[in-house]
């Protein structure tokens, strides 16, 4: 039972960057509560959030090529996160080479999968603010990340699913009918397990929407939240047996050279009562939904790992009115959520002593923080 253990707070104390994006050098303290970096578009705000995400995961949410993180005309970049408990993560990324990880100033290099488990984070990037209209891949990533922490042993099923889909695509390209039959059987075999895992996560989210203290923070101004629910989409027409779906799509799949329907296409839909939420909610309301969903994800991760994920929020103020910004800040402050966020302006946040404000400027080729 997760509630019988002490929750361990994962708190970043300091960030240091060297030749990261537009930063020649940056050394900045981070508040254990909320730290806001504000400035004009293109000033370098998002690069700070990106550096934290990269240091914890080895990935960027802005590019698939991490060589782009290295400052122009430099051969490498380094980032250092120092935590309140004295631990640290130092990442060195050289051009066209895998990042080198130094954990706790030791000599042993750890892989990112270990860091992700030890230092979880919840990232809300701008393109994810509108869950109601985001593409299935973004929703699938949201489910996969939650599954990674909640069902760690079963995460292997998702890796095996990727292998099956890849192998089946190869067989479709080569018109290898015997092998296609083999991978069809494996796909039909794994589908119920993947569906069950994801349905369980969607059920947890719906329970949180009904019962979480988080929802009550936003409910007074947004009573419609109580009518929200999500429904799992298995990635195919569920009125058919999945085996029949594969048979029905066989000729189309041969032409496309890929599997057009299946659990690899899974997603979820958001409803307000029985109406698609994107049809009835404003962009500001849709942004509130995305914030709530990521905070629910954070609560679920904490429940199952006894760790408190760091919250990263990029471009938070756009589309969000001051009242809802205040409700969000009160929740984050009352629940001691360490949050690193960016915004063009700071007017929504200036009334709170608990928020550390830093102004980001871009001069010439370099960014600076004041």
N, C-alpha and C positions, 0 to 999 in steps of 0.2 A: 504494500500500500504506500504510494508515493507520499501521502500526507503525513506519514509517521516519521519522515526524515526531515532534517534541517535543510531549508532552501539555501543554496550557496549563491551569493550575489557575485556575478561576474562584472567587474567595474573597470573600465579603462581610465587611467589616470593621466596619460600623456601620449601625444602623437608626435613622432619625428619623421620628416620626409627629406629625402635627398634626391634631387633630379627626377621628381615625380611629376609628370605632366608639365604644368607651367610653374611649378615650384622648384626653384634652385635649391632652397633649403627652408624648412619650416619646423619649428619646435613650439608646440602649443599645449597648454594644460587643458584637460577635459573635466568638466563638472560631473560629479557623481549623479546629478539630476539631469537637467536639460542644458545642452550647449547648442546655440543657434549661430550659424554662419550666414550672414546676409550680405547682399551686394548685387550688382547688375548682372544681367545675363552675360555669360562668357567670362566672368571675373575669376572663376576657379573654385566656386563653392562646391560644386558636385564632385570635384576631384578629391576633396577631403573625405567625403562619404565613400567615394570609390576606393581610396587608399585603405580605409578600415576594412571594407568588404574584401578587397584583394588580400590583405594581410591575414584574414581569417579563413578565406576559402580558396585562394589561388586563382580566383576568377574576377572578371570585371562585368558590371551590368551595362556598360556602355560600348564595349567592343569585344569581339571574339579573339582578337589578336592582342595579347598582353604586351607585345613589343611596343605598342602605341602608348603604353604608360611611361616609357622612358622619355625624358625630356629631349627635345630636338638636339641633334648633334652630340648627344652623350651616349656612352656605351653601356651604362647600367643605371638602375634606380634602386634605392633602398627605402624601406619603410620600417619603422619601429613602433610597436605598441607596448606601453608599460602599464601593467595592471596594479590596482590598489594593493593586492596581496603580495606584490613584489615580483610576480612572474612577468615574463616579457616574450614577445614574438618579433624576431627580426627577419625580414624577407629581402633577399638580394636577387634582383632579376636582371640578367645580362641579355643582350641582344641575341635572339634566336636560341636561347637556352632555357631550360626549365628553372623555375625559381628555386633558390636555395633557402631552406628554413632553419633558423637557429632559435631554439626554444629555451627560454630561461638562461640565455648566455652560455649554454653548454656547447659541446662539440658535436652532439648527436643531432642529426637532421631527422625531423619527423615528417610524415606525409600529411597532406591537408585533411584527409578524412579523419585523422585523430584530432586535429585542431578544431574541425567543424563540430565534433562531438563535445569537445571540452569547452569551447567558447562559442555557443550558439548565437545567432543574430537573426533579427527579423528586418528585412529590407522592404521599404515602401518606396519604389521609384515612381517617377511621374507617369510613365506609361501604364503602371499598374493601378493608378488611382481610380480608374473606371472599370472595375471588375464586371460591371453589367454589360459592357461592350467590348471587353478585351477578348483576344482570340483564345481558342481552346488550349493552345500550347502554354499560355501564361497561367491559365487556370490549372492545367495539368501540373505545371511546375509548383504551384501553390500546394496542391494535394501531395505531390511527391516529397516536398520538403517536410510537410507535417508528418507524413508516413515515416520518413527517415528517422525521426525522433521518437515517434509513438510505437512503431512496429519495426524496430531495428533489425530483428532477425529475419523478418519477412521482406525486407528491402531487397534481398537477393532475388526475390520473385520478379521485381521490376527489371533487374539486370538481365535475367534469363529471358524475359519477355522481349527486351531489345534485341537479344541474340536471335531469337526465333524470327522476329520481323525482318531482321537483316538477312538471315539465311533464306527465308521465303522469298524475299525480293531478288536475291541472287538466282534462285531457281526459276522465278518468273522470267527473268531476263534471258536465261539460258534454255528456257522451255524444258526443264528437267522435271517431267511429270511424276516420276517415281519419288524423287526427293520432296516435291511439293506435297505429296500425300503424307509423307512422314512429318513435315513441319506443320501441316494442317492439324494432324493429330495432337502434336505438342501444344499448338495454339489453343485448340479446343479444350485441352487438358488444363492449361494454366488460367484460362479466362475466368472461371468461377472464383478462383482464389484472388485474382487481382480485383475483380468486381467486389468481392466481399470486403477486402481491405479498404477499398475506397468508399464503399457504402458506410463502413464503420466510422471513417473520418467525417463524412458528411453528416452522419447522425450526431457525432460529438459537437459539430459546429451548430447544428440546429438546437441541441440541448443548451449550448451556451447562449444562443440567441434568445432563448426563453428564460434562462435562469441567471445569466452572468450579471454580476454587479456592474460590469463595464457598460452593459446596455442601459442600465438605469441612469447612468451619468448623462446619456444623450437623449433619453426618452422624453423628458419634460418639453424640450424644444422640438423634438422629432418623434411624436407619438406613433408615427407610421412604422417605426423600427420594430415594434412588437408584432407586426404582420409579416415580417421578413421570414423567408425560409429558403433553403437550397435543395435542389433535387439532383441526384447523381445521374450523369449521362454516361452509359457504359461504352459509348463510341460506336454503337450500331443500333439498328432498329430492334428494340428489346421485345417487340411483339413476336419476333421470330426466334427460333433456336439458333444459337451462334453457328453451329455446324451448317445449318441451312443458309445462313447469311454468306458464309464463305463459298458455298456451292453456287448461290445466286450471283455472286460477284465475280466468279472465276474468269469469265471471258473479259470483263472489264479490267480486272487486275492484270491479266496477261498483256493487255494493250498498254495500261499505265505502268506496268512493271513494278508494281508495289501493291501492298495490301490496303485497300481503300477504306475498309471498316474493321473495327476490332478494338480491344482494350487499350491498344497503343494510341487510340484517338479519344480516350476518355476525357471527360470534362464535367462541369456542373452548370446548372442554370439557377439564377436567382429570381425569386418570385416575391411579389407583394400580394399576399393572399394567393390568388390563382392567376395573377397577371404578371407578365414579364416586366421586371423592375425597370428595365431600360426604356420602356414605353411610357412610364408614368412619373418617373423621378427626374428632377433637374440635375445638371452636372454637379452642383454643390452637394446635393443629396447623395448622388452616386459616389462622390469622393468620401463622404461620411461612411458609406457602406464599406468602402475599401479600407479605411482606417480601422473600422470596427473589426473587419475580418482578420486583418493582420494582428490586431491586439488580441483577438480570440486565439489566433494561431500561437501567439506568444504565451498565453495562459495555458494552452494545451501542452506546449513544449515544457513549460515549467512544471506542470503536473506530472509529466512522465519522466523528466530527467533530474528534477530538483535543482536545476540551474535556471538563472534568470537571463534570457536572451537580451543582448543589447539591441535597442531599437534604432534603426537608421531610416531617416525620412528625408527624401530629396524633393525640394520645391513644394513645401508644405502649404504655403499661404494662398496659392492660386486656387480660385474656385471656392475657398472656404471662408465663410463670413466670420466676423469677429466673435459672435456669440458661440458658434460651434468650435472656433479655435480656443476660446476660453474653457469650454467644457472638456475638450481634449487635454488642455494643459492641466486642468484641475485633476483629471484622472491620472495623468502621468506623474504629477507631483504627489498626490495622495498615495499612490501605489509604488512610489520610489523607483520609477522606471528610468534607468539611464537611457537618455535619448540624445542622439546627435542628429541635428536637422539643418536643412538649408532653406532659405527663403529670399525672395527679391527684396522685400521690405521687412521691417521689424515692428511695425505699429501694433500688430496683434499680440506681441510678446513683451512690450516695454513695461507693462504694469507689474511684472512678476520679478521679485528679487531672486527667485529660485532659478531664473533663466540667465545663463552666461551668454552675453552677446559679443560677437566678433565680426568686424567689418572686413570684407574681402574686396581687394582692389586689384585691377590688372593694369600694369604699366609696361609698355613695350611688349616684350615677350614673356615677362614674368608676373606671377601673382604674389601678393603679400597679404598678411592678416594683421589687423590692428585691434 
